């Protein structure tokens, strides 16, 4: 380990000497198990990180171990001493001050400024009562951890360096889709940039970010955005391992950065651009030679709101689908006051029988063809007239339309040539579809897509008039039973089936704890709970409680999500999945109310396309 990082200390000999001393110093006099001060600290710190121990509990454990070991010993007795010793390992970071309104970072030419040149706000925090500046306490900080030193360190390890060329020398090429290296996007890069693909050690990366609450309190609105890099040079079983997922920055603030996230991504984009244009000298531990390392960002992976922030696209309104763009088929529901995204018949073949059916859909035949996604060059061309000044202190005047900004990712020379630049997070879509299905089937207040407004909207559109509200004189209005409506006994059967599910430890949450038999509803569903429900348990739970046509349609949708999440997919199956999901969505349009079709349900139609270009879903979700 010490040999791997020796090069990082060429200009800091004192730190290296201290680190070398810790690596050779026995944990205590007469230690026979080869534990040194450094190895003991690293092993204990790995346990802390892997099990999520708090700093306080870790310090108490260190004190106890120090008392149990023979005296004298070299074991630190507090988390502070451990951090001080670990800092010599060279895992450095930069604290970059930021404008409180997300206008700029105080770096480069703005490094010595006291106020933001865009909004005029002070760089420093203000005293709550007095309103005076706290000199030296920044209003906002970006924590940036440069990835280049860690890439170089990764290659110095012989085993890791060998794994980083797996995609060229050890990948099984059997025509199946195992890895992003089997993807059309990967092959397109090889064709467009042969010099880059000539050296298998050049890295291909994915970027992911999302907001999180580090305090774990639902009552707190604090939002911290970690930005992670995933290395796709590695074998599939290592790509998503915690060890190889790199944290590159932390954007910490009570408010989320939103559309201004480009301000914070600037240091990372500059490093990625340098890795593409200039390259970095690196030592290969497996071949024991020096080479020039280059890197390319394949795509980003985000939930849908963050997708819009990184793309610079408005994911709300009539054109919320970024793939269909301005050709998105949408309609505002007058009574529900929402926008629904139906019209999936346009994705069917021209001769399909559903295209001619009128009464079962919106009363009209469908003759429109499916919209064609914009290429990177076309997106860049459409952004030519968009001028944006980032920051919440000042708003631009010419951002009408679907585009909110020119994404900073277009600063990367190759970005416009990528077939898929931003990936839809399947887990996020899975969760939203699951909640809509279960909420509607169980008629959960606040979750169901059915109700008085939904029935009024169906009458206004001119479909399923038999489901319109029925009002009897002197009595209250009631909703006629729809094909997806469950009686109380059927709801009991549905919930009791889920409550009786028993799975191996670690397979999923305890499903029984999510079911409330008293109110006949499911509560506190997390992303992975919805994932397992849709793919495994929902088809079983609805057995015998719905009409055959509706039940089979829901099972088809569950089968689709199960299929696209397989670790290996055959290319011939992709077109079948695409045809299958389009027909399934059309069938759902025949049975479910228009309010059911929010943008998340619509996005399922584009998932097979992304698998075709980028390959397995399980290597592309958050």
N, C-alpha and C positions, 0 to 999 in steps of 0.2 A: 504494500500500500504506500509506504514512504517513497519507494523508488518511482512509483507512478506519478508522484506529484513533485519530484525533485526539480524539474524544469521550471515549475511555477515560482520557485524561490531563488531564481538566479540573482535577483536584485535585493533579496531579503535574507541574507545569510544568517542573521541572528535568529530569525523565526525558524529557519530550517534546522539550525543546530539545536534549538530547544525541542523541536518536534522529534528529531533524531534521538535526543537524550531520553524523551518520554517513551520512545519505541524500544529502547534498549534497557530501560530501568525496570528491574523486577518489581512486582506489585508489593512485595514485602521480602524481607531477608529470608533466604532459604526457600523461596517459592519454587516448587518442583513441577508445576503444571504449565510452565512456559507463559504464564500471564504476565504481561508488562503493564505499566501504567496506562499507555495509550490503548493497547488492545482491550483492557478491562473497561475503559471509558467508552470506547466505540461499541463494544458488545452491549453494555448497559444502555447506552443511548439508543441503539437499534431496538431494544426491547421497549423503551419508553415510546419511541415513535410508532412502532408497530402496534402497540396496545393502547395508544391514546392516553398515556398517563399525564396527569397534571404536573406542573413544575413543583408545586408544594409537596405532593405525595412522592415525587421522585427524589426530592431533597431529603425527605424523611427516611426513604429507603437507603440513600447513600450514607446517612449518618449511622443507621443501624448496621449496615455492612462494614463500615469503617470500625465500629466497636467490636464486631464479631471477628474480624481478621486479626492476625497476630500484630502486635505493636512493636515498632512503628511500621506504618504502611503508607503507601502513596495514593490511596484512593481519595478523590475529592469528596468533600462533605456537603456540597451544595450545588444546585443547578448553575449558579453563577460561575463557580470554579470549573465546571464541566464546559460551559460555553467558552470560557477563556482559553481552556486547553484545546477545544475543537476549532477555535478561530484560526489556529495555526495551520489547519488543513487546507486553507486557501479558498474556501467556499465563500468568496466575497460577494458583496452586493452594493448597489448604489442607492442612496436616498436622494431622490430628485424632488425638489419643491415644485408644487403646482399651484396654479391660480385656483382660488376657492370656487370660481365659476367655470372651471374646466376650459379656460381660454388658451392657456399656454403652459409649457413646462419651463421652469427657470433653469435653462441649460444653454450651452453654446453662447450666442450673442446676448441672450437674456439672463445670463447667469448672475450678474451683479445688480439687476434691477430691484427696486424696492416696491414697485407697484406694477400691476398688469398693464401693458400698453394698449390692451383692447377694451377692458371694462373699467380700468382705473382703480380696482380694488387693491388693498394692501396685501403684500406677500405674507404678512405675519398675522397671527391670531390677535384678537382683541380681548381685553379684560371685560368680563360680563357686566360688571357694575360701573366701572369707570369709563369704559370705551377706549382706553389707551392701548397702544400696541405692545404685544409681548415680544420684544426684540429677541430673535433667535429661536422662536417657536413658530414654525411655518403653519399656515392655515390648512395646508393639505400636502400630503407626501405620497409620491410614487416609489415603491420599493422595486428596484430593477435588478434582476440576477442575470448577468450576461450568459448566454448559452455557449458561446465559443470556447471558453476555457473548459467547460464540462465536456464538449464534444472532443476536444483534444485529449482530455484525461480518459475518456471512454476508449479511444483508440490505443492508448498506451497499454491497456490491459489486453493481453494476448487472446484470452477467451472471448472478450467482448468484441475485439477487432475481427475475429473470425466470424462471429455471429452477424456482424454488420455487413458481411458480403454473402449471407445465406441466400438472398433473393436471386443471385446469379449462379452460384456454384452448387448449391445443395437443394434448391427448390424443385419439387416434383412437378414436371410439366406433363400432366395427363389430360389436359383439355378442360378440367373442372376449375371452378372458381374458388380457390383456397385463400388467396392473399391479394392485396392491391397490386402486386407485380403481375397478376393475371389480368389486370384491368385494362380497358381501352385507353384510359387516361395515361397510365404508366407507359404504354406502348407508343402513344402519341408523342410523349416527351422524348422517348428514345429516338423517334423518327425526326422530330424537329430540332433536337439538340444532341446530335451524335457524339460530340466532344464530351458533353456532360455524362452521358450514359456509358462512355467507353471505360471509365473507372468505376467498378462496382462499389467502391467505398464512398462515393459521393452520396450524401444523405438526402432522403425524401421524407418530408415532415408533414404533420398535420397540426393545426392549431385549434384549441378549444378554450372557450371562456364562458362564464355565466356568473350571475350574482349569487351570493350566499351570505348568510348571517352567521358570523363567527361566534356570536354570543349564544346561539341556540335558543333564543327567546322569541316567541312569536309576537310578543307585545313590542319588541324593538324593531324599528324600521331600518336599522343599520345595514348597509349593503357593501360587501367587499367582493371585488371581482378578481379572482386568480386567473392568470393566463398561462396555459399549459401547452407544451410541445410534445407530440407523439412521434416516435421514430419508426417509420415503416420499412427500414432496411432489415429490421430484425425478423426472426421467425414469428409466425402467428401466436404461438404460446408465450412469447416474450413482449410483443408490441405493447400490450396494455398492462404489463406488470408495473406496479408502483415504482419499482427500482429504476425503470427506464423512462417514466413519464416525467418530464422536466418542468418544474415551476419556474417561469421566467420573470413574472412580475405580479405584484399585488397592488390593485387600485383600491385604496381604502377611503371610504367617505360615507357619511350617513345617506347621501344621495347617490343613486346609480349614475354612471357617466352618460348613458343613453347614446344619442347620436354623436356626442363629443368624444367617444372612446378613441377616435383616431389620434387625438392629442397625446394620449398615454401610450399608444402603440408605436409612436414614432421611433424610440430607441431600438425596439426589437426589429422593426422594418428596416432600419439602417443597417443593423447587423446582418439580417437576412440578405439584404441587397449586396453587402460587402462579400458575404459568402458566395454569392452568385457571380459577381463581376470581378472581384480581385482574388478570391480564394484565400485560404489560410494554411500555413505550413504546419504539418502534423506528423507525429511519429506513429507508425504502425507496429504495435507490439507483437503481432503474430508473424509478420514478415521481417521485422527488425529493419525497417527502412523508413525514410522520410518521404512524404508525398504532399501534394497540395490538395487540401480538402475544399470541396464546394458543397452547397446545399440548396435545395429547392423546396418551397412550400407547396404541397399538393392541393390542399383545401382547408377550409375551416369547418368545425363541427359545433353547432349551437342549437339551443332551443329557438323557437320561432321569433320571439321578441328580439333576442340578441342577434339572430340571423339578419333581421332588418337593420339593426344598428351597424353591423359590420359591412353589410352590402350597401347601406345608404338608401334603402328602399322603404317606402311606407307600407307596412304590413297590416294596415287597417283600411277600411273603406271598400269601395266597389272593386278596386284592382289589387286586393290584398295578396293574391298569389304571385310571388315574384317570378315564377316560371312561365305562367300564362301571361303575366304582365298586363298590358292594357287590353288584351283579348280575354281577360277573365270573365266568365259568365256569372253574373251576380244580379241579385234583385233585392231591393229594400222591402221588407215586410212592414206594411202600414201599421198594423195593430201591435205586432211584437216589437216594432222599432229596432229591428236588427237587419243585418244584411245576410242573406243566405246565398250559398254557392252551389247551385244545382247545374243542370245542363250537361251531365256527364255522357249523354248520348253522342255528343260530338267526338268523343274518343273512340267510338265504335267504328267498325268497317262500314263503308258506304252502303253496302247491301244488307246490313243487319236489320232484322225485323223490328227491333225496338225503335229504330229511327222513324218508322212510319206510324207507330202507335201514338194516338193523340190523347184519348180520354184517360189513359193510365198515367200520363205525365202532366204536361202543362197545357194540354189542349191543342198543341201544334206539332206538326211533323218537324223533324230535325234534319236540316240540310247542310249545316255549318261543319267544316272540318276542324280537327283538333288544332289548337294554336301551336306554332313552332317556337321553341325557346330561343331567346336571343343569345348569340355568341358573345364572347368577351369583347371582340372588336366592335360589335354593334352596340353593346352597352356603353363602351367608352365613347363611341360617336354620339350617342344620345345624351351623354353627360357634358358635351362640349359647351352648352349654354348655361350650365348650373354653376353659380358662384356662391360659395358658402364661407362665412366667417364663423369658425367654431367657437363655442363658449355660450354659457347660459346668460351672460350679461349683455349679449347683443345678438339679435336675430336678423338673418338676411331677408331681403325683400323679394328675391326672385327664385323661390323654391316651390312654385306651383307645380302640380303634377305628382307623379309617383316617386320621383327621385329626389332625395333630400340632400345629397352631397355626392362628390366624387370620392369613392372609397380610397383610403390610403394604400390598400393592397395593390392598386394599379400603379404604384411607384415601383413595384417589382416588374422588371422588364418582360418576364414570361407570363404574367398573370392573365393577360388578355388571350393567351393561346390555350388556356386550360378549358377543357370541355365542361367540367363542373367545378366551380370556384368555392361555393358554399354548400355544405351538406345539410339536409334536413335531419334533425335528430329523431330517429325512429321511436326511441323510448318516450319522448315527449308527445309524439303523435299518438302512440299506443295508449298513453295515459288519458289523453283527452277523449279519444274515441271510446275507451272503456267507461269513463265517467258519464259520457253522453248516453251510452247504451243502457247502463245499469240505472242511471237516474230516470230515464224514460220508462224502462220496463217496470221499475218499482214505484214510479210516480213520486220520487223524493222531492219535497218542496225545495225550490231553489236550484235543483239539478235537472229536473225533467224538462224535456223539450216540447212537451204537450201541455195543453191548457186552453183556457178560453181564447186568449189572443191567437194561439196557434190554429185553433179551429176557425176563427174569424178570417185569418189570413188565407186558409185553404179555400174558403168560400169566395174571398176576394179574387184569388187567382183563378178560380173556376174548376177546382179539382175536388173529388171526393165529397160531393155535396151531402151525401148520406151521413157524414160525420159532423154536420153543422150543429150549433147549439140548439137544444130543444127547451122551449119555455112553455110551461103549462100555467094556465090562468090561476092565480092565487098561490102558486107554488114556485120554488126557486128553479133557476136554470141548471140543467145538468148536461154532461157530456156523453153522447152516445158511445158505446163500447167500440173501440178500434181493434184492428187485428193484433196490435202490439200491447193491448191492455190486459193486465193480469188481474184476476179476482183475488180476494184476500186469501183464499185457500191456496191458490197457485203461488202467491207471494210467499206464503209460509213454506210451501214445498221447495221453492227456489232458495230461500234463505237457510232452511234446515239442511239442504244438500251441501251448501257451501260451509255451513257450520260444522258439518261432519267430516270435512276433508282433513286427512292426516298425511303429512308429508315428512320425509327425512329431515333431520336437523340441518339447517343451512340452505335448504331448497328454496324456501320463501318465508314470509312472515307467518305467524300463527293466524290462519284465515278465520278461525273461530272468534278471535278477539276483534275482528273487523265487522262482524255481523251483529246487529242489534235485533234480536227476535221480537222484542216488545214493539218497536216502531217499524219493523220489517224494512230495514235499510242497512246499507254498508257505510261505515265511517272511517275517517283517517286513512284513506287509501294513499299509499306512496307509489312512486313511479314503478318500482319493481313488483309491488303487489298487483298493480293493473296489468303489468307485463305477463305475470303468471296467470292471472284471471282470464285474460283474453285468449291466451294461447293454450291453456290446459283445462281450466275449471269451468269457464262459462258455457262451452258446448255441452258439458255434462249437466250443469244446473238447469239449463232451459229445456232439457229433454222431457217431453210430455206436458209442458205448460204453455206452449204456443202453437198456433196453427202451423201445419207442416211447411207451408211456403215461407212464412216469416222465420221459422226456426232454421230452415236450411240456408236461408240467406245470411243469417247471423253466423252460422257455422262456417259458411264459405268465407266470410270476412275473418273469422278467427283462424281458419286454415291458411289464409293469405299471410297474416302476420307471423304465424308459426313457420311458414315456408321461407319467407324472406330473412328470417333470423337464423336459419340453418348455417352451420359453419362451412358447409360445402354446398355449392349450387351448380348444377349443370347449365351451360349456356342455352341449351335447347329449352330449358324450363322457364327461362326469363320471359320469352314472348307469351308463353302459356299463362304465366302469372300476371302479365300486363293485361291480357285479354280477360282473365278471370276477375281482376279487381274492378275493371270497367263495368263488366256485366253485374258484378255484385253491387256496385254503387248505383247502377240504374235500377236494380231490384229494390234497393233501399229507398230510392225515390218513389217507387210505386207504393210502398207500405208506410213509410214514416213521414211525419209532417215536415214542411220546408224548414222550420226552425231548427231541425236536427242537423241540417247541413251547414255547419259553420266552416271556417276556412281549414280547420284541422282535419275534418273529415274529408274535405276536398283534396288535401295534400297527399292522401294515400295513393291517389292515381299516379303521382310522379315518382313514387318510391322505386318501382322496377327500373325506371330509366337511370336512377342514380346507382343502382346495383350493377347495371350494364357497364357504366363508365368507371365505377370506383370499387366494385366488388364487395366482399362480405359486410353485412350490416354490423355484425358484432365487433368489427374493428373500426367502426365509425360512429359509435354512440358515446354519449357522455357518461 
